[in-house]
């Protein structure tokens, strides 16, 4: 169950990065950054981080990358603790 949630939230965060990148290219309405932070807190920092790399999106925003990276590190730590590795 938790594994399914983890996959779903990270897939959703990855797709949101792609949608926002496409919206930026087209000059359309964008997804607010706070949504990316909220979905990262909800368990999706891997998808956001991967989306940054794959779509080359929000890579110039130092604070955004720093916050997402810190959330990613925190989630890796939590996963290590929870799995007992």
GURO-698716 format. One record per atom (N, C-alpha, C, O): residue number from 1; atom name; x, y, z. Coordinates in steps of 0.2 Angstrom, whole numbers, plus 5000, padded with zeros to 4 digits. Layout:
N
+-----+-------+------+------+------+
: num : atome :   px :   py :   pz :
+-----+-------+------+------+------+
: NUM :    CA :    X :    Y :    Z :
...
+-----+-------+------+------+------+
***
This chain:
85
+-----+-------+------+------+------+
: num : atome :   px :   py :   pz :
+-----+-------+------+------+------+
:   1 :     N : 5004 : 4994 : 5000 :
:   1 :    CA : 5000 : 5000 : 5000 :
:   1 :     C : 5004 : 5006 : 5000 :
:   1 :     O : 5003 : 5011 : 4996 :
:   2 :     N : 5009 : 5007 : 5004 :
:   2 :    CA : 5014 : 5012 : 5005 :
:   2 :     C : 5018 : 5013 : 4998 :
:   2 :     O : 5019 : 5018 : 4996 :
:   3 :     N : 5020 : 5007 : 4996 :
:   3 :    CA : 5024 : 5007 : 4990 :
:   3 :     C : 5020 : 5010 : 4984 :
:   3 :     O : 5022 : 5014 : 4980 :
:   4 :     N : 5013 : 5008 : 4983 :
:   4 :    CA : 5009 : 5011 : 4978 :
:   4 :     C : 5008 : 5018 : 4979 :
:   4 :     O : 5008 : 5022 : 4974 :
:   5 :     N : 5007 : 5021 : 4985 :
:   5 :    CA : 5007 : 5028 : 4986 :
:   5 :     C : 5013 : 5032 : 4984 :
:   5 :     O : 5013 : 5037 : 4980 :
:   6 :     N : 5019 : 5029 : 4986 :
:   6 :    CA : 5025 : 5032 : 4984 :
:   6 :     C : 5026 : 5032 : 4977 :
:   6 :     O : 5028 : 5037 : 4974 :
:   7 :     N : 5024 : 5027 : 4973 :
:   7 :    CA : 5025 : 5027 : 4966 :
:   7 :     C : 5020 : 5032 : 4963 :
:   7 :     O : 5022 : 5036 : 4958 :
:   8 :     N : 5014 : 5032 : 4965 :
:   8 :    CA : 5009 : 5037 : 4962 :
:   8 :     C : 5011 : 5044 : 4963 :
:   8 :     O : 5010 : 5048 : 4959 :
:   9 :     N : 5013 : 5046 : 4969 :
:   9 :    CA : 5014 : 5053 : 4971 :
:   9 :     C : 5020 : 5055 : 4967 :
:   9 :     O : 5021 : 5061 : 4965 :
:  10 :     N : 5025 : 5051 : 4966 :
:  10 :    CA : 5031 : 5053 : 4962 :
:  10 :     C : 5030 : 5053 : 4955 :
:  10 :     O : 5033 : 5057 : 4951 :
:  11 :     N : 5026 : 5048 : 4952 :
:  11 :    CA : 5024 : 5049 : 4945 :
:  11 :     C : 5020 : 5055 : 4944 :
:  11 :     O : 5021 : 5058 : 4939 :
:  12 :     N : 5015 : 5057 : 4949 :
:  12 :    CA : 5011 : 5063 : 4948 :
:  12 :     C : 5016 : 5069 : 4948 :
:  12 :     O : 5015 : 5074 : 4944 :
:  13 :     N : 5021 : 5069 : 4953 :
:  13 :    CA : 5025 : 5075 : 4953 :
:  13 :     C : 5030 : 5076 : 4947 :
:  13 :     O : 5031 : 5081 : 4944 :
:  14 :     N : 5032 : 5070 : 4944 :
:  14 :    CA : 5036 : 5070 : 4938 :
:  14 :     C : 5031 : 5073 : 4932 :
:  14 :     O : 5034 : 5077 : 4928 :
:  15 :     N : 5025 : 5071 : 4932 :
:  15 :    CA : 5021 : 5073 : 4926 :
:  15 :     C : 5019 : 5080 : 4927 :
:  15 :     O : 5019 : 5084 : 4922 :
:  16 :     N : 5018 : 5083 : 4933 :
:  16 :    CA : 5017 : 5090 : 4934 :
:  16 :     C : 5023 : 5094 : 4932 :
:  16 :     O : 5022 : 5099 : 4929 :
:  17 :     N : 5029 : 5092 : 4933 :
:  17 :    CA : 5035 : 5095 : 4930 :
:  17 :     C : 5034 : 5096 : 4923 :
:  17 :     O : 5036 : 5101 : 4920 :
:  18 :     N : 5033 : 5090 : 4919 :
:  18 :    CA : 5032 : 5090 : 4912 :
:  18 :     C : 5027 : 5095 : 4910 :
:  18 :     O : 5028 : 5098 : 4905 :
:  19 :     N : 5021 : 5095 : 4913 :
:  19 :    CA : 5015 : 5099 : 4911 :
:  19 :     C : 5017 : 5106 : 4912 :
:  19 :     O : 5016 : 5111 : 4908 :
:  20 :     N : 5021 : 5108 : 4918 :
:  20 :    CA : 5023 : 5115 : 4919 :
:  20 :     C : 5028 : 5117 : 4914 :
:  20 :     O : 5028 : 5123 : 4911 :
:  21 :     N : 5032 : 5113 : 4912 :
:  21 :    CA : 5037 : 5115 : 4907 :
:  21 :     C : 5034 : 5116 : 4900 :
:  21 :     O : 5035 : 5121 : 4897 :
:  22 :     N : 5029 : 5112 : 4898 :
:  22 :    CA : 5025 : 5113 : 4892 :
:  22 :     C : 5021 : 5119 : 4892 :
:  22 :     O : 5021 : 5123 : 4887 :
:  23 :     N : 5018 : 5121 : 4898 :
:  23 :    CA : 5015 : 5127 : 4899 :
:  23 :     C : 5019 : 5133 : 4898 :
:  23 :     O : 5017 : 5138 : 4895 :
:  24 :     N : 5025 : 5132 : 4901 :
:  24 :    CA : 5030 : 5138 : 4900 :
:  24 :     C : 5032 : 5139 : 4893 :
:  24 :     O : 5033 : 5145 : 4891 :
:  25 :     N : 5033 : 5134 : 4889 :
:  25 :    CA : 5035 : 5135 : 4882 :
:  25 :     C : 5030 : 5138 : 4878 :
:  25 :     O : 5031 : 5142 : 4874 :
:  26 :     N : 5023 : 5136 : 4880 :
:  26 :    CA : 5018 : 5139 : 4876 :
:  26 :     C : 5015 : 5145 : 4879 :
:  26 :     O : 5011 : 5148 : 4876 :
:  27 :     N : 5018 : 5148 : 4884 :
:  27 :    CA : 5016 : 5154 : 4887 :
:  27 :     C : 5009 : 5154 : 4890 :
:  27 :     O : 5006 : 5159 : 4891 :
:  28 :     N : 5008 : 5148 : 4893 :
:  28 :    CA : 5001 : 5147 : 4896 :
:  28 :     C : 5002 : 5148 : 4903 :
:  28 :     O : 5007 : 5149 : 4906 :
:  29 :     N : 4996 : 5147 : 4907 :
:  29 :    CA : 4996 : 5148 : 4914 :
:  29 :     C : 5000 : 5142 : 4917 :
:  29 :     O : 5000 : 5136 : 4915 :
:  30 :     N : 5004 : 5144 : 4922 :
:  30 :    CA : 5008 : 5139 : 4925 :
:  30 :     C : 5006 : 5136 : 4932 :
:  30 :     O : 5001 : 5139 : 4935 :
:  31 :     N : 5009 : 5131 : 4934 :
:  31 :    CA : 5008 : 5128 : 4940 :
:  31 :     C : 5012 : 5132 : 4946 :
:  31 :     O : 5018 : 5132 : 4945 :
:  32 :     N : 5009 : 5134 : 4951 :
:  32 :    CA : 5013 : 5138 : 4956 :
:  32 :     C : 5018 : 5133 : 4959 :
:  32 :     O : 5017 : 5127 : 4960 :
:  33 :     N : 5024 : 5136 : 4961 :
:  33 :    CA : 5029 : 5132 : 4964 :
:  33 :     C : 5027 : 5129 : 4970 :
:  33 :     O : 5030 : 5124 : 4972 :
:  34 :     N : 5023 : 5132 : 4974 :
:  34 :    CA : 5021 : 5130 : 4981 :
:  34 :     C : 5018 : 5123 : 4980 :
:  34 :     O : 5018 : 5119 : 4984 :
:  35 :     N : 5015 : 5121 : 4974 :
:  35 :    CA : 5012 : 5115 : 4973 :
:  35 :     C : 5017 : 5110 : 4972 :
:  35 :     O : 5017 : 5104 : 4975 :
:  36 :     N : 5023 : 5111 : 4969 :
:  36 :    CA : 5029 : 5107 : 4969 :
:  36 :     C : 5032 : 5105 : 4976 :
:  36 :     O : 5034 : 5100 : 4977 :
:  37 :     N : 5032 : 5111 : 4980 :
:  37 :    CA : 5034 : 5110 : 4987 :
:  37 :     C : 5029 : 5105 : 4991 :
:  37 :     O : 5032 : 5101 : 4994 :
:  38 :     N : 5023 : 5107 : 4990 :
:  38 :    CA : 5018 : 5103 : 4993 :
:  38 :     C : 5018 : 5095 : 4991 :
:  38 :     O : 5018 : 5091 : 4996 :
:  39 :     N : 5019 : 5094 : 4985 :
:  39 :    CA : 5019 : 5087 : 4983 :
:  39 :     C : 5025 : 5084 : 4985 :
:  39 :     O : 5026 : 5078 : 4986 :
:  40 :     N : 5031 : 5088 : 4985 :
:  40 :    CA : 5037 : 5085 : 4988 :
:  40 :     C : 5036 : 5083 : 4995 :
:  40 :     O : 5039 : 5078 : 4997 :
:  41 :     N : 5033 : 5087 : 4999 :
:  41 :    CA : 5032 : 5086 : 5006 :
:  41 :     C : 5028 : 5079 : 5007 :
:  41 :     O : 5028 : 5075 : 5011 :
:  42 :     N : 5023 : 5079 : 5002 :
:  42 :    CA : 5018 : 5073 : 5002 :
:  42 :     C : 5021 : 5067 : 5000 :
:  42 :     O : 5018 : 5061 : 5000 :
:  43 :     N : 5028 : 5067 : 4998 :
:  43 :    CA : 5031 : 5061 : 4996 :
:  43 :     C : 5034 : 5060 : 4989 :
:  43 :     O : 5036 : 5055 : 4987 :
:  44 :     N : 5033 : 5066 : 4986 :
:  44 :    CA : 5035 : 5066 : 4979 :
:  44 :     C : 5042 : 5070 : 4977 :
:  44 :     O : 5042 : 5072 : 4971 :
:  45 :     N : 5047 : 5070 : 4981 :
:  45 :    CA : 5053 : 5074 : 4979 :
:  45 :     C : 5057 : 5071 : 4974 :
:  45 :     O : 5060 : 5074 : 4970 :
:  46 :     N : 5056 : 5064 : 4973 :
:  46 :    CA : 5060 : 5060 : 4968 :
:  46 :     C : 5057 : 5062 : 4961 :
:  46 :     O : 5061 : 5063 : 4956 :
:  47 :     N : 5051 : 5062 : 4960 :
:  47 :    CA : 5048 : 5064 : 4954 :
:  47 :     C : 5049 : 5071 : 4952 :
:  47 :     O : 5050 : 5073 : 4946 :
:  48 :     N : 5049 : 5076 : 4957 :
:  48 :    CA : 5051 : 5083 : 4955 :
:  48 :     C : 5058 : 5084 : 4953 :
:  48 :     O : 5060 : 5087 : 4948 :
:  49 :     N : 5062 : 5080 : 4957 :
:  49 :    CA : 5070 : 5081 : 4956 :
:  49 :     C : 5071 : 5078 : 4949 :
:  49 :     O : 5075 : 5080 : 4945 :
:  50 :     N : 5068 : 5072 : 4947 :
:  50 :    CA : 5069 : 5069 : 4941 :
:  50 :     C : 5066 : 5073 : 4935 :
:  50 :     O : 5069 : 5073 : 4930 :
:  51 :     N : 5060 : 5076 : 4936 :
:  51 :    CA : 5057 : 5081 : 4932 :
:  51 :     C : 5062 : 5087 : 4930 :
:  51 :     O : 5062 : 5089 : 4924 :
:  52 :     N : 5065 : 5089 : 4935 :
:  52 :    CA : 5070 : 5095 : 4934 :
:  52 :     C : 5075 : 5093 : 4929 :
:  52 :     O : 5077 : 5096 : 4925 :
:  53 :     N : 5078 : 5087 : 4930 :
:  53 :    CA : 5083 : 5084 : 4926 :
:  53 :     C : 5081 : 5082 : 4919 :
:  53 :     O : 5084 : 5084 : 4914 :
:  54 :     N : 5075 : 5079 : 4918 :
:  54 :    CA : 5073 : 5076 : 4912 :
:  54 :     C : 5070 : 5082 : 4907 :
:  54 :     O : 5072 : 5083 : 4902 :
:  55 :     N : 5066 : 5086 : 4911 :
:  55 :    CA : 5063 : 5092 : 4907 :
:  55 :     C : 5067 : 5098 : 4907 :
:  55 :     O : 5065 : 5103 : 4904 :
:  56 :     N : 5073 : 5098 : 4910 :
:  56 :    CA : 5077 : 5104 : 4911 :
:  56 :     C : 5073 : 5110 : 4913 :
:  56 :     O : 5073 : 5116 : 4910 :
:  57 :     N : 5069 : 5109 : 4918 :
:  57 :    CA : 5064 : 5114 : 4921 :
:  57 :     C : 5066 : 5116 : 4928 :
:  57 :     O : 5067 : 5112 : 4932 :
:  58 :     N : 5065 : 5123 : 4929 :
:  58 :    CA : 5067 : 5126 : 4935 :
:  58 :     C : 5074 : 5125 : 4937 :
:  58 :     O : 5075 : 5125 : 4943 :
:  59 :     N : 5078 : 5123 : 4933 :
:  59 :    CA : 5085 : 5122 : 4935 :
:  59 :     C : 5089 : 5129 : 4936 :
:  59 :     O : 5094 : 5128 : 4939 :
:  60 :     N : 5087 : 5134 : 4934 :
:  60 :    CA : 5090 : 5141 : 4935 :
:  60 :     C : 5088 : 5144 : 4942 :
:  60 :     O : 5091 : 5148 : 4944 :
:  61 :     N : 5083 : 5141 : 4945 :
:  61 :    CA : 5080 : 5144 : 4951 :
:  61 :     C : 5084 : 5140 : 4957 :
:  61 :     O : 5082 : 5135 : 4959 :
:  62 :     N : 5089 : 5143 : 4959 :
:  62 :    CA : 5093 : 5140 : 4964 :
:  62 :     C : 5089 : 5138 : 4970 :
:  62 :     O : 5090 : 5133 : 4973 :
:  63 :     N : 5085 : 5143 : 4973 :
:  63 :    CA : 5081 : 5141 : 4979 :
:  63 :     C : 5077 : 5135 : 4978 :
:  63 :     O : 5076 : 5131 : 4982 :
:  64 :     N : 5074 : 5135 : 4972 :
:  64 :    CA : 5069 : 5129 : 4971 :
:  64 :     C : 5073 : 5122 : 4971 :
:  64 :     O : 5071 : 5118 : 4974 :
:  65 :     N : 5079 : 5122 : 4967 :
:  65 :    CA : 5083 : 5116 : 4967 :
:  65 :     C : 5086 : 5114 : 4974 :
:  65 :     O : 5086 : 5108 : 4976 :
:  66 :     N : 5087 : 5119 : 4978 :
:  66 :    CA : 5090 : 5118 : 4985 :
:  66 :     C : 5084 : 5115 : 4989 :
:  66 :     O : 5086 : 5110 : 4993 :
:  67 :     N : 5078 : 5118 : 4989 :
:  67 :    CA : 5073 : 5115 : 4993 :
:  67 :     C : 5071 : 5108 : 4991 :
:  67 :     O : 5070 : 5104 : 4995 :
:  68 :     N : 5071 : 5107 : 4984 :
:  68 :    CA : 5069 : 5100 : 4982 :
:  68 :     C : 5074 : 5095 : 4984 :
:  68 :     O : 5073 : 5090 : 4986 :
:  69 :     N : 5081 : 5097 : 4983 :
:  69 :    CA : 5086 : 5093 : 4985 :
:  69 :     C : 5086 : 5091 : 4993 :
:  69 :     O : 5087 : 5086 : 4994 :
:  70 :     N : 5085 : 5096 : 4997 :
:  70 :    CA : 5084 : 5095 : 5004 :
:  70 :     C : 5078 : 5090 : 5006 :
:  70 :     O : 5079 : 5086 : 5010 :
:  71 :     N : 5073 : 5091 : 5002 :
:  71 :    CA : 5067 : 5087 : 5003 :
:  71 :     C : 5069 : 5080 : 5001 :
:  71 :     O : 5067 : 5075 : 5004 :
:  72 :     N : 5072 : 5079 : 4996 :
:  72 :    CA : 5075 : 5073 : 4993 :
:  72 :     C : 5079 : 5069 : 4998 :
:  72 :     O : 5078 : 5063 : 4999 :
:  73 :     N : 5084 : 5073 : 5001 :
:  73 :    CA : 5089 : 5070 : 5006 :
:  73 :     C : 5085 : 5068 : 5012 :
:  73 :     O : 5086 : 5062 : 5015 :
:  74 :     N : 5080 : 5072 : 5014 :
:  74 :    CA : 5076 : 5070 : 5020 :
:  74 :     C : 5072 : 5064 : 5019 :
:  74 :     O : 5072 : 5060 : 5023 :
:  75 :     N : 5069 : 5063 : 5013 :
:  75 :    CA : 5065 : 5057 : 5011 :
:  75 :     C : 5070 : 5051 : 5011 :
:  75 :     O : 5068 : 5046 : 5013 :
:  76 :     N : 5076 : 5052 : 5008 :
:  76 :    CA : 5080 : 5046 : 5008 :
:  76 :     C : 5082 : 5044 : 5015 :
:  76 :     O : 5082 : 5038 : 5016 :
:  77 :     N : 5083 : 5049 : 5019 :
:  77 :    CA : 5085 : 5047 : 5026 :
:  77 :     C : 5079 : 5043 : 5030 :
:  77 :     O : 5080 : 5038 : 5033 :
:  78 :     N : 5073 : 5046 : 5028 :
:  78 :    CA : 5067 : 5043 : 5031 :
:  78 :     C : 5066 : 5036 : 5029 :
:  78 :     O : 5064 : 5031 : 5032 :
:  79 :     N : 5067 : 5035 : 5022 :
:  79 :    CA : 5066 : 5028 : 5019 :
:  79 :     C : 5071 : 5023 : 5022 :
:  79 :     O : 5070 : 5017 : 5023 :
:  80 :     N : 5078 : 5026 : 5023 :
:  80 :    CA : 5083 : 5022 : 5026 :
:  80 :     C : 5081 : 5020 : 5033 :
:  80 :     O : 5082 : 5014 : 5035 :
:  81 :     N : 5078 : 5024 : 5037 :
:  81 :    CA : 5076 : 5023 : 5044 :
:  81 :     C : 5070 : 5018 : 5044 :
:  81 :     O : 5070 : 5013 : 5048 :
:  82 :     N : 5065 : 5019 : 5040 :
:  82 :    CA : 5059 : 5015 : 5040 :
:  82 :     C : 5061 : 5008 : 5037 :
:  82 :     O : 5058 : 5003 : 5040 :
:  83 :     N : 5065 : 5007 : 5033 :
:  83 :    CA : 5067 : 5000 : 5030 :
:  83 :     C : 5072 : 4997 : 5034 :
:  83 :     O : 5074 : 4991 : 5033 :
:  84 :     N : 5076 : 5001 : 5038 :
:  84 :    CA : 5081 : 4998 : 5042 :
:  84 :     C : 5088 : 4996 : 5039 :
:  84 :     O : 5091 : 4992 : 5041 :
:  85 :     N : 5089 : 5000 : 5033 :
:  85 :    CA : 5095 : 4999 : 5029 :
:  85 :     C : 5101 : 5002 : 5033 :
:  85 :     O : 5107 : 5001 : 5031 :
+-----+-------+------+------+------+
***
